């Protein structure tokens, strides 16, 4: 399988899950002074923030909100104060908008937990608590969110759920990558020359839809996309779909599944070039069915990983290449 | 001027501003029992909700959030309860997701103020308070938001600000439409055959960017678009911009002006087909400069109205035509 090393993959997921002890210690110590909870990001990390707030708002009565770093730096947010707990993530630890935001958050009295992959970086030094481990940002965010909800009595199944994840998630996701490989190849082959590709999704998968379109296809593959929330699809975008329009629908298993399915059921009436990717097609051995909604975005990421690997191989376009980002001043 | 009747236009803005007494009476009576404030919409009204929350979060420490109606109907939101005041808007009063949402909001104990243009409609009957007057949804939302902030002591200038709006806004916006007419014609002519047009904006104009791209170009003109927040532009989308890519930047005068300007300054380095629409180019006689940020989205709407009028005239495509929306079951 191209670009897939199973042992490394398993180690990455296991390593992320093993951060739970550190996360619990931080959240348990901080939760008492926490009046509201803020997820702050930009670009790909902003998408992860969106996913996490969707996950929480169904379950928690806590004041939870996502902030875009650049928006916070300019507009500010009066809800941020001394009782605000902020969670951020960064691979490089140098993203300029994030560095400025942490400074502003501190000036407002907020405290910041950073998942900063590079330990020796400006962001790693700036945050109040730093956890450094590469990959699986979404899992780190959800573990943090779940611990807050557990402490508030809003996640009764916490221990059972995480026991299953620890025991079975790494192998489950690796199995999904393997099961999706042939699909990924055929999808990449069919769409590698698209002039414009539409991605539609809902729930915790909306963040995945948004970031997959923008951070992968646009930024890494240089293919134009539009992403849209499945709920919004019916209030405008549907009108430009015709027989040949390439549209892919991400269908997850959380509470908004029906919104994505509505698009999946509409498309065959007007379009002959659509694709539905349903996480329900991928088993997760050892994990209870009722937990799959909270893991759908991870399954979808396993599938899109296979599309990316084949798209890169087939097109010959190196995903690490950038035209402008960090290549020039602006 | 095509599709512009000045007296009707002035009457519409004046009529919306004249709703303020009704809005104040409702908000003044309800604010004491209000623990949090929710803006709920879908499609175009969702965009107006986004604009209003940006306007408020800079100024108010109140818990304020926007909910997409279809998301609320599926995922719910545990922050919604008996102390929640909800604001909605609908032209027809029949949008199915909105009808279902109001029912669910009521089941949670929340109370709903509806700006429902059609008095004799399901939504008008369902809401707790109904104000029926066509057009200017954004102005109605901002008046409601401003009254809440005034009562909390977060908007000291309230009386002075609205005295200026009452005296000068209708004529100011009409003047902007007239000033933008020739630009609107040339823009429509240049871009009427675009295969894909990008719109970028920030702050209260992000909602305008989103809805203009989706609800006008996609839904009404059947031209493909992507809209992106100016802050997010630099985290993915920039890589697919080349010499010929049609990109329009909406620049407003609120706190996020610099985010849009950053895109406007970047584009000339890589693109020869971009356009910047800056609300600062349009005077608003009699209105203090520091208030213009709160009115930029209205000025931008005046400009895009002119693009729409000419696009319809030049293309011969009737903006009222729909392929699918309310034309078929799905």
Interface residues (C-beta under 8 A of the other chain):
Chain A: X42 X43 X44 X46 X54 X57 X58 X59 X60 X61 X63 X65 X68 X69 X70 X71 X74 X75 X76 X77 X78 X79 X81 X97 X195 X196 X202 X203 X214 X215 X218 X219 X222 X223 X224 X225 X226 X228 X229 X230 X231 X232 X234 X235 X236 X237 X238 X239 X240 X254 X255 X256 X258 X259 X262 X265 X266 X269 X270 X322 X323 X324 X325 X328 X330
Chain B: X42 X43 X44 X46 X54 X57 X58 X59 X60 X61 X63 X65 X68 X69 X70 X71 X74 X75 X76 X77 X78 X79 X81 X97 X195 X196 X202 X203 X214 X215 X218 X219 X222 X223 X224 X225 X226 X228 X229 X230 X231 X232 X234 X235 X236 X237 X238 X239 X240 X254 X255 X256 X258 X259 X262 X265 X266 X269 X270 X322 X323 X324 X325 X328 X330
